[in-house]
Amino acid sequence: MKALSLQRLNKTYRGGVTALRDVSLEVSQGEFFGLLGPNGAGKSTLIGITSSLVTMTSGSVHIFGHDLIKHPWEAKTRLGLVPQEFNFNGFETVEQIVLNQAGYYGIPRRRARQRTQRYLHQLGLWDKRKQASRTLSGGMKRRLMIARALVHEPPLLILDEPTAGVDIELRRSMWEFLREINRQGTTIILTTHYLEEAESLCRKIAIIDEGQIIEHTTTQALLNRLKTHAFILDVSGTTDHVTDIPGYAIQQLDHSRLEVEIRHRQSLTELFATLHERGVEVLSMRNKANRLEELFLRLLEDNGSDQSAEQSPEAEAAENA
Amino acid sequence: MYWRQSLIALQTIAYKETNRYLRIWMQTLLPPAITMTLYFVIFGNLIGPRIGPMDGFTYIDFIVPGIIMIAVITNSYANVVSSFFGAKFQKHIEELMVSPTPSFIILAGYISGGVGRGLLTGLIVTVVASFFTTLQIHSIGVLISVVFLTSVLFSLGGFVNAIFAKKFDDISIVPVFILTPLTYLGGVFYSISLLPDLWQGVSLLNPVLYMVNAFRYGFLGTADINIWIAYGIIGLFILLLGTLSLFLLHRGVGLRG
């Protein structure tokens, strides 16, 4: 069963800006799916169309098999949205905002109260329930939007940069919460600028650039495309004369840290032995973070160069003209 | 159609809207009570006796229905235009746009808020008026139906204004430059029989005149116009504005990208 199916989605805004070009995308039920892309790539437009906040120019959206235009009630009740910007009434209390949202989905008051209580507890907002939402901290406001999106218990949850501007501790706790609801069966689509977040949470990833999906695969398959792995080594001893070890790209970060790039099937043991011979002991080792970030930038660069290659005959013709 | 769920959604919006104007009663309910009290003091008690009777009634009795109507019209309009534009401006209208709530339920919810505030303000002004004169009622049915329908009509007007408004200035243009002149020239303070023929004819083009006069008929049993024509005009405008509101809401004009 597909939780979300987008077919040949196009969006051209008034003024002629094309935000999406023939985008087709399918997300399976139970998936934790990452949608990545630079600013202005079309992520928010895609989410806006899926959540009825933006009108599509052409194409179709199906949520759990229900056409968003022909059967809006069936489609919309299955979708929860956590938007990028705070979009609740700052004068209403935390509890009121979540209760009202339940009401808009036709949930009877008694059940709405039970769910509101449950989600506000789960997201650590119960003590703030009588507080006007505008007085909450940024992190609490983010959690309030998650509670609001979950109150009608949608099987598909879309989060548009939910951890933007959130401190590390809260981000980690939100990750754990999202993992848990995904384990319980909620399909999650996440857009984020933190590629570490996508690498940690998402099993599948699509990359959108200039209104087109340029990559759609599993996170692992994407990472496997990296031909090298980068490690950070914490070492003791003199590191001045180790950057020239043949066959390895080694960079001295400071007097006690080295960054080493290892190709697939290249031996780490051999490297450690060579370092030992040169009087350097490896104390600990870790993966260099942001592997996905490297790949992401590379894909965007490739997409850019592909497009300029495609455009070059036109450019040439224009120049000749 | 999911009627039960839609009804819950309607109750939720109506409750939220009612809660909104009650929470800020100092801004919504108190000012009209004070303003209208001043009208009664100045026009009713101080100037009224010098003006003399109007259409066979004391001046204060003549102006009471119109003054109540001013309160109902301005508050019904103001409630919906400010609430819906505020929801657009703060973007919490998106809560409703994302939800499966049908357009007509969203419209009905906001209109219920406008009608609630309009009628409550009308009731407050009526109570204030009762301190200045003994109110007589000719037809309670006409009174209730006219005030209710007028309130619906101007709530719809406020809704259309809010949909097109892009900034706060846009929500005050219609009340200041259109609504206020139409209301004050709608026979609140005078009978159009006092006007020359030309201006009587011009006055008949003002829809507010029909509402004020129909409402006055409910109180005093006298009116410058046929009240059935008044019902027809109110009904026609409700139909036009209601259809336009639904169309705009359904298309997402001013709401969807």
Contacts between the chains, C-beta under 8 A, distances in Angstrom:
chain1	res1	chain2	res2	distance
A	13	B	257	7.0
A	45	B	257	7.5
A	48	B	257	6.0
A	51	B	98	5.0
A	52	B	97	5.8
A	52	B	98	6.0
A	52	B	256	7.4
A	53	B	94	5.9
A	53	B	97	5.7
A	53	B	98	6.6
A	53	B	256	6.1
A	53	B	257	6.7
A	54	B	256	6.0
A	54	B	257	4.1
A	55	B	252	6.0
A	55	B	256	5.0
A	55	B	257	7.0
A	72	B	100	5.9
A	73	B	1	7.9
A	73	B	2	5.6
A	73	B	5	7.8
A	73	B	100	4.3
A	73	B	102	7.9
A	75	B	100	7.9
A	76	B	98	7.0
A	76	B	99	6.4
A	76	B	100	3.9
A	77	B	100	5.3
A	79	B	98	7.5
A	81	B	98	5.2
A	83	B	94	6.8
A	85	B	91	6.6
A	87	B	90	7.3
A	87	B	91	4.0
A	87	B	92	5.5
A	87	B	94	4.9
A	87	B	95	7.1
A	88	B	90	7.9
A	88	B	92	5.3
A	88	B	95	7.1
A	89	B	87	7.4
A	89	B	90	6.2
A	89	B	92	4.6
A	90	B	90	6.7
A	91	B	23	7.7
A	92	B	16	7.9
A	96	B	16	7.8
A	99	B	12	8.0
A	100	B	12	5.6
A	100	B	16	5.7
A	100	B	95	7.2
A	101	B	95	5.9
A	101	B	99	7.3
A	103	B	8	5.7
A	103	B	9	6.0
A	103	B	11	6.9
A	103	B	12	2.7
A	103	B	13	7.8
A	103	B	15	7.9
A	104	B	9	5.2
A	104	B	12	6.1
A	104	B	13	7.7
A	104	B	95	6.5
A	104	B	96	6.0
A	104	B	99	3.8
A	104	B	100	7.8
A	104	B	101	5.0
A	105	B	5	7.1
A	105	B	9	7.5
A	105	B	99	5.7
A	105	B	100	6.6
A	106	B	2	6.2
A	106	B	4	6.7
A	106	B	5	2.3
A	106	B	6	6.7
A	106	B	7	8.0
A	106	B	8	4.6
A	106	B	9	5.7
A	106	B	100	7.6
A	107	B	5	7.9
A	107	B	8	6.9
A	108	B	8	6.3
A	109	B	8	7.8
A	148	B	95	7.5
